[in-house]
Amino acid sequence: MATDPNAGPYYVNYGFSHGQNNPPPYSTGGHPPPYSTEQPPANVPNYGPRTIPTHHTFTPYQPQFVPPHTAGRRKLCIVSSILAVLIIVATTGIVVWYLLCCSCVSCGGERVCVSSSQWCDSVQDCVGGEDESNCFRLYGSRFVLQAYSSKSRSWKAVCSDGWNTSLGKTACEQIGYSSDTYFKSEYVNQNAGGSVGYMKLNPDLSSSGKALHKQLSSSDSCSTNSVVTLRCIDCGTRAAPSTRIVGGTQATLGQWPWQVSLHVESRHLCGGSIITPYWIVTAAHCVEKFSDPGLWTVYAGQLTQTEMSWRSGYSVSRIIANNYNRNTKNNDIALMKLSTPLIFSRTVSPVCLPNVGLSIDPPRSCWISGWGATQQGGYSSDILMQAPVSLIDRVTCNAPRVYSGQITNTMICAGYLQGGIDSCQGDSGGPLVTEESSLWWLVGDTSWGDGCAMRNKPGVYGNMTVFLDWIYQQMRMNNR
């Protein structure tokens, strides 16, 4: 955590888009949604306007003799040109229709075009069932449960008619959580759902043994006039009070209970954030060189590195990195799964993942924390440090004097253009968090930057909102 405005090249860290009103239920972190009329799928040709030669040389006011066979060829050329134009127009129309009605989703790693009307329609179009596996999501700061409607091709809030705890646990499992972490399910006013219409339990299907999403159908009404909110885990709370500070200072025990220290060979290398008893979010560049889970030890609920040196940590059973690009630093996120679950307490608890529709706009105030160096080239801090930063919009961060176009949608900038406060070596993978509705949300993971706390060189963090679907997908696939 650097507070030196004159610090010198950043830690060699060897990646915030809001919830869509009608997104495809499948997206891989760091890549634009497959359903886009602006960016066709890779296997679909992008038909642009084609120039047709129409200019013929002649001398004004001087008649030209046109041989009969030349006139015939000219007529044929004109007819051919007209046919070419019609073919292009028709082809373009077909491509536009294709892009509007279809979307390419990943079926077992292959790009297969599946109409959005086929997502979550109770018919498995992908061999692995990917088109039927991401049919629920949580919306906004109130955790409104939404289900995907293949009929309207949109997300709709789930009506509370007939809802119960058992269904809540099932929905949490289908999102990616374990039923063991289930916290609560409540009902709120129907206008809090962020959608038009509802997904409603069908009594005729509720006892048929069908999967939960297959028990729901689209409806214009909800007799209870309330929708379901779902807390799959008790996240984003802390026992320690919030301290307002001007520069980087020492944290207190329990102030950032989701912060963990990741060790390789008994030395702190990176930070991370707890999201469930088993899962830790960190940066992909942290695990690029040390990809063997057996090399890592995770420490939670500790304030100093000295204390960690004589305490036992948690072993790692699995490391899953996103499609990280070391040149562009795109997709700088990874997950670690612990061999044994964390025991939550006042000093160990998860941070909330940012739900779709959560309003987190620059220049929102956030916080960073970690055991990184307090100045460029310095040693890691023994005690956990903390500092406030502000989100910086992508246009500003991509300005020539800042990062000159290097910031992609998988990244988010935070800090101060005047310098002075920043993350540094050893903070990589650690949390960038913000408070909303009395809960703390994970906005990003510490990724890269130039220098530490330098002017016009704020910190760059992995954009957690872009990676949300990827995180849940990995948790669903690897929860056993």
C-alpha positions in Angstrom: 0.0 0.0 0.0 2.0 3.0 -1.3 1.5 6.5 -0.1 4.7 8.0 -1.6 3.9 10.4 -4.4 7.5 10.2 -5.7 7.6 6.5 -5.9 9.1 5.1 -9.0 8.1 1.4 -12.3 5.1 -0.2 -10.7 5.0 -3.6 -9.1 5.7 -6.0 -11.9 2.4 -7.7 -11.8 3.3 -10.7 -14.0 -8.4 -8.2 -15.9 -17.0 -2.2 -14.9 -19.9 -2.7 -16.8 -23.3 -2.7 -15.2 -25.9 -5.5 -15.3 -27.6 -5.8 -18.5 -31.4 -5.5 -18.7 -31.5 -8.4 -21.1 -28.2 -10.1 -21.3 -27.5 -13.6 -22.5 -27.2 -16.0 -19.6 -23.8 -17.1 -20.8 -20.7 -14.9 -20.9 -17.1 -15.7 -20.3 -15.2 -13.1 -18.2 -13.4 -10.6 -20.2 -15.2 -11.1 -23.5 -18.1 -9.1 -24.9 -21.4 -10.9 -24.7 -21.9 -13.3 -27.6 -25.3 -11.7 -28.5 -24.4 -8.4 -30.1 -25.4 -6.7 -33.3 -22.3 -4.6 -33.2 -19.8 -7.5 -33.0 -20.8 -10.6 -34.8 -19.6 -14.0 -33.7 -16.2 -15.0 -35.1 -17.6 -17.7 -37.3 -20.1 -15.3 -39.0 -18.8 -13.2 -41.8 -19.2 -9.4 -41.2 -20.8 -8.1 -44.4 -19.9 -4.5 -45.0 -21.0 -2.3 -47.9 -19.4 -3.2 -51.2 -18.3 -0.6 -53.8 -19.8 -1.3 -57.3 -18.0 0.4 -60.2 -20.5 2.7 -62.0 -18.2 5.2 -63.7 -17.8 5.1 -67.5 -15.5 7.5 -69.4 -17.0 9.6 -72.2 -16.5 13.0 -73.9 -19.3 15.5 -73.2 -21.5 16.6 -76.1 -19.7 14.0 -78.4 -21.8 10.9 -79.3 -20.0 7.7 -78.9 -20.4 4.7 -81.2 -21.2 1.6 -79.2 -20.9 -1.7 -81.1 -23.8 -4.0 -80.7 -21.8 -6.7 -78.9 -20.4 -4.0 -76.5 -23.9 -2.8 -75.7 -25.0 -6.4 -74.9 -22.1 -6.8 -72.6 -22.9 -3.5 -70.9 -26.5 -4.6 -70.4 -25.3 -7.9 -69.0 -23.0 -6.0 -66.7 -25.8 -3.7 -65.4 -28.0 -6.7 -64.8 -25.2 -8.5 -63.0 -24.5 -5.4 -60.9 -28.2 -5.1 -59.9 -28.3 -8.8 -59.0 -25.1 -8.4 -57.0 -26.6 -5.5 -55.1 -29.8 -7.5 -54.4 -27.7 -10.5 -53.2 -25.7 -8.2 -50.9 -28.9 -6.6 -49.5 -30.5 -10.0 -48.9 -27.4 -11.5 -47.4 -27.0 -8.5 -45.1 -30.6 -8.9 -44.0 -30.0 -12.5 -43.2 -26.9 -11.7 -41.2 -28.8 -9.0 -39.2 -31.7 -11.4 -38.6 -29.1 -14.1 -37.5 -27.5 -11.7 -35.0 -30.8 -10.5 -33.6 -32.3 -14.0 -33.2 -29.3 -16.1 -32.4 -26.3 -16.0 -30.1 -23.2 -18.2 -29.9 -22.7 -19.8 -26.6 -19.9 -22.1 -25.5 -20.9 -25.7 -25.6 -18.1 -27.8 -24.3 -15.6 -25.1 -25.4 -17.0 -24.9 -28.9 -18.8 -21.9 -30.4 -22.3 -23.2 -31.3 -25.1 -20.9 -32.4 -28.1 -21.3 -30.1 -31.1 -19.0 -30.4 -31.7 -17.0 -27.2 -35.2 -18.4 -27.2 -33.6 -21.8 -26.5 -31.8 -20.7 -23.4 -33.4 -22.1 -20.2 -36.2 -23.7 -22.2 -36.0 -27.1 -20.5 -34.4 -28.6 -23.6 -30.6 -29.3 -23.5 -29.1 -28.1 -26.7 -25.5 -28.3 -25.5 -24.1 -31.7 -24.8 -22.8 -30.4 -21.5 -26.1 -28.5 -20.7 -24.5 -25.1 -20.7 -27.6 -23.5 -22.2 -29.6 -24.8 -19.2 -27.2 -24.2 -16.4 -27.2 -20.4 -15.8 -30.9 -19.6 -15.5 -30.9 -17.7 -12.2 -29.1 -14.5 -11.0 -29.2 -12.0 -8.2 -30.1 -8.4 -9.0 -29.1 -5.2 -7.2 -28.2 -4.4 -3.6 -31.4 -6.1 -2.4 -30.4 -9.5 -4.0 -33.7 -9.8 -6.0 -33.8 -13.3 -7.5 -34.3 -13.2 -11.3 -34.9 -16.1 -13.7 -34.3 -16.1 -17.4 -37.4 -16.3 -19.6 -36.8 -18.0 -22.9 -40.2 -16.8 -24.1 -39.4 -13.1 -23.7 -35.7 -13.5 -23.9 -35.2 -11.5 -20.8 -34.6 -11.7 -17.1 -37.6 -11.5 -14.8 -38.0 -11.2 -11.0 -39.3 -14.4 -9.3 -42.8 -13.9 -7.8 -43.0 -14.9 -4.2 -46.2 -17.0 -4.7 -45.5 -20.4 -3.2 -41.9 -19.7 -2.4 -40.1 -21.4 0.5 -36.7 -22.0 2.1 -36.2 -25.3 0.3 -36.6 -23.6 -3.1 -34.3 -20.8 -1.9 -31.5 -23.4 -1.2 -32.1 -25.0 -4.6 -31.8 -21.6 -6.4 -28.6 -20.9 -4.5 -27.1 -24.2 -5.7 -28.1 -23.5 -9.3 -26.4 -20.0 -9.1 -23.1 -21.6 -7.8 -23.3 -21.6 -4.0 -23.5 -24.5 -1.6 -26.8 -25.0 0.2 -24.7 -25.1 3.4 -24.1 -21.3 3.2 -27.8 -20.4 2.6 -28.6 -17.3 4.7 -32.2 -16.2 4.0 -34.9 -15.5 1.5 -37.3 -12.6 1.9 -39.9 -10.8 -0.1 -39.9 -7.1 -1.3 -42.2 -4.9 -3.2 -42.7 -6.0 -6.8 -41.1 -2.8 -8.2 -37.7 -3.7 -6.7 -37.2 -6.5 -9.3 -35.6 -4.4 -12.0 -37.7 -6.1 -14.7 -41.1 -6.2 -16.4 -43.3 -9.2 -15.6 -42.5 -12.2 -13.5 -41.3 -15.7 -13.4 -43.9 -17.6 -11.4 -44.1 -21.1 -9.8 -46.5 -23.4 -11.6 -48.4 -25.4 -9.0 -48.9 -28.2 -11.5 -45.1 -28.7 -11.9 -43.9 -28.0 -8.3 -44.3 -31.6 -7.3 -43.2 -33.3 -10.5 -39.6 -33.6 -9.6 -38.6 -31.2 -12.3 -35.6 -28.8 -11.9 -36.5 -25.5 -10.3 -36.3 -23.4 -13.4 -38.6 -25.9 -15.2 -41.2 -25.2 -12.5 -41.4 -21.5 -13.4 -43.3 -19.9 -16.2 -43.6 -16.3 -17.4 -46.5 -14.3 -16.0 -47.8 -10.8 -16.1 -49.2 -10.9 -12.6 -48.1 -11.9 -9.1 -50.9 -12.3 -6.5 -48.7 -11.4 -3.6 -47.4 -8.3 -5.3 -43.9 -9.1 -4.0 -40.8 -10.7 -5.4 -38.2 -13.0 -3.9 -34.8 -11.8 -2.5 -32.2 -14.4 -1.9 -29.1 -14.3 0.3 -27.1 -17.4 -0.6 -24.4 -16.4 1.9 -24.1 -13.9 4.8 -21.6 -11.6 3.1 -20.3 -8.0 3.2 -20.6 -7.4 7.0 -17.9 -6.7 9.5 -17.6 -6.3 13.2 -14.9 -3.6 13.2 -16.0 0.0 12.8 -15.3 1.9 9.6 -12.4 4.3 10.0 -12.2 7.4 7.8 -8.6 8.1 6.9 -6.7 10.4 4.5 -3.7 8.3 3.6 -2.7 4.6 3.9 -2.8 3.5 7.5 -2.7 0.3 9.6 -5.9 -1.7 9.7 -7.4 -3.2 12.8 -8.3 -6.9 13.3 -11.6 -7.7 11.7 -11.8 -4.5 9.7 -11.4 -6.4 6.4 -12.4 -9.9 7.4 -12.4 -11.2 3.8 -8.8 -10.2 3.2 -6.4 -13.2 3.0 -2.6 -13.5 2.6 -1.4 -16.0 0.0 2.0 -17.6 0.7 4.4 -19.6 -1.4 7.2 -21.3 0.5 6.3 -19.5 3.7 6.5 -16.0 2.1 3.6 -13.6 1.4 3.2 -13.3 -2.4 -0.3 -11.9 -3.1 -3.6 -11.0 -1.5 -7.0 -12.4 -2.0 -10.7 -12.1 -1.0 -13.0 -14.7 0.6 -16.3 -15.2 -1.2 -17.4 -18.6 0.3 -15.9 -20.9 2.9 -14.1 -22.8 0.1 -13.4 -20.1 -2.5 -10.8 -17.3 -2.7 -10.6 -14.7 -5.5 -7.2 -13.4 -6.5 -5.3 -12.3 -9.6 -4.4 -14.7 -12.4 -0.9 -13.2 -12.7 -0.2 -14.4 -9.1 -0.7 -18.0 -10.0 0.8 -17.9 -13.5 4.2 -19.0 -12.4 3.1 -21.0 -9.3 0.2 -23.0 -10.7 0.6 -26.0 -8.5 -2.0 -25.8 -5.7 0.4 -27.6 -3.3 2.8 -24.6 -3.3 0.2 -22.3 -1.7 -0.9 -21.7 1.9 -3.8 -19.3 2.6 -4.0 -17.3 5.9 -7.3 -15.7 7.0 -8.2 -13.7 10.1 -4.6 -12.6 10.7 -3.4 -9.0 11.0 0.4 -9.4 10.8 2.8 -11.5 8.7 4.7 -12.2 11.9 1.7 -14.0 13.4 1.3 -16.0 10.2 4.9 -17.3 10.5 4.0 -19.5 13.4 0.3 -20.3 12.7 -1.2 -22.9 10.4 -2.8 -21.8 7.2 -5.2 -23.5 4.8 -4.0 -25.7 1.9 -5.3 -25.2 -1.6 -6.8 -28.1 -3.6 -7.5 -26.4 -6.9 -6.5 -23.2 -8.8 -8.6 -22.0 -11.7 -7.2 -19.0 -13.8 -9.2 -17.1 -16.4 -7.9 -16.7 -19.9 -5.2 -14.3 -18.7 -3.1 -12.4 -21.3 0.3 -11.4 -19.9 0.8 -8.8 -22.7 -2.5 -6.9 -22.4 -3.1 -8.0 -18.8 -6.7 -8.9 -19.8 -8.7 -11.2 -17.6 -6.5 -11.0 -14.6 -8.5 -13.1 -12.2 -8.2 -16.5 -10.7 -10.0 -18.7 -8.1 -8.5 -20.8 -5.4 -10.4 -23.6 -3.8 -9.4 -24.6 -0.3 -9.0 -28.2 0.8 -11.0 -27.6 4.0 -13.6 -24.8 4.5 -12.9 -21.6 6.5 -14.7 -21.2 9.8 -16.4 -17.9 9.7 -16.1 -15.5 12.7 -15.9 -11.8 13.4 -12.4 -11.8 11.8 -13.1 -14.2 8.9 -16.1 -13.7 6.7 -16.9 -13.2 2.9 -17.3 -10.1 0.9 -20.3 -9.9 -1.5 -19.9 -10.4 -5.2 -21.3 -7.5 -7.1 -24.8 -8.4 -8.2 -26.0 -7.5 -11.7 -27.6 -4.0 -11.6 -25.6 -2.8 -8.6 -24.8 0.9 -9.1 -21.1 1.4 -8.9 -20.2 4.4 -10.9 -17.0 6.6 -10.9 -16.0 8.6 -8.9 -17.3 6.2 -6.2 -15.3 5.9 -3.0 -13.7 2.5 -2.5 -11.1 0.9 -0.3 -8.0 -1.2 -0.9 -6.0 -3.3 1.6 -3.0 -5.5 1.7 0.5 -6.3 3.0 2.2 -4.8 0.0 5.2 -2.5 0.0 4.5 1.0 1.4 6.8 2.5 -1.3 8.1 1.5 -4.7 10.9 -1.0 -4.4 10.3 -1.3 -0.6 9.6 -4.3 1.6 6.2 -5.8 2.2 4.4 -4.5 5.2 4.2 -6.7 8.3 0.8 -5.4 9.2 -2.3 -5.1 7.0 -2.6 -1.7 5.5 -5.7 0.1 4.2 -6.4 3.2 2.0 -9.3 5.0 0.4 -9.4 5.4 -3.4 -11.9 6.7 -5.9 -13.0 4.9 -9.1 -11.8 6.7 -12.3 -13.8 6.4 -15.5 -12.3 4.4 -18.4 -12.2 7.4 -20.7 -10.0 9.4 -18.3 -7.9 6.4 -17.5 -7.3 5.7 -21.2 -6.2 9.3 -21.9 -2.7 9.6 -23.5 -1.2 11.1 -20.3 -2.6 8.3 -18.2 -2.6 4.7 -19.7 -3.2 5.7 -23.4 -5.8 3.1 -24.4 -4.5 0.1 -22.3 -7.6 -0.1 -20.1 -10.1 -2.7 -21.4 -13.5 -3.7 -20.2 -11.9 -6.3 -18.0 -10.2 -3.6 -16.0 -11.1 -0.7 -13.8 -9.0 2.2 -12.6 -9.0 3.5 -9.0 -6.8 5.9 -7.1 -6.0 9.6 -7.7 -4.5 11.2 -10.7 -2.4 13.4 -8.5 -0.8 10.3 -7.0 0.0 9.8 -3.3 -2.2 6.7 -2.5 -2.0 3.4 -4.4 -1.5 -0.3 -4.2 2.0 -1.6 -4.7 4.2 -4.8 -4.8 2.6 -7.6 -2.7 -0.9 -6.1 -2.9 -1.7 -8.0 -6.1 -4.9 -10.1 -6.0 -6.2 -8.2 -3.0 -9.6 -6.6 -2.8 -11.0 -3.3 -4.1 -14.3 -2.9 -2.2 -17.1 -0.4 -1.8 -20.0 0.0 0.7 -23.6 0.0 -0.6 -26.7 -0.5 1.4 -24.6 -1.2 4.6 -22.8 -4.1 2.8 -19.4 -4.4 1.3 -19.0 -5.5 -2.3 -16.0 -6.7 -4.2 -15.4 -4.3 -7.1 -12.1 -5.6 -8.3 -8.8 -7.4 -7.6 -5.5 -5.6 -7.6 -3.9 -6.2 -11.0 -1.3 -3.7 -12.4 -0.1 -0.2 -12.9 2.9 2.0 -13.6 4.9 2.9 -10.5 3.4 3.1 -7.0 1.4 6.2 -6.2 2.8 8.1 -9.2 1.0 11.1 -10.8 -1.4 10.1 -13.6 -0.7 6.4 -12.9 -3.6 5.1 -10.7 -3.9 1.5 -9.8 -5.6 -0.9 -12.3 -7.9 -3.7 -11.0 -9.7 -6.7 -12.5 -13.3 -5.7 -13.2 -15.3 -8.0 -11.0 -18.6 -7.2 -12.7 -17.3 -8.6 -16.0 -16.1 -11.8 -14.3 -19.3 -12.5 -12.3 -20.7 -15.2 -14.7 -17.3 -16.8 -14.9 -16.9 -17.0 -11.1 -20.4 -18.6 -10.7 -19.7 -21.0 -13.5 -16.5 -22.3 -12.0 -18.2 -22.6 -8.6 -21.0 -24.7 -10.1 -18.6 -26.9 -12.0 -16.2 -27.4 -9.1 -18.4 -27.5 -5.9 -17.9 -31.2 -5.5 
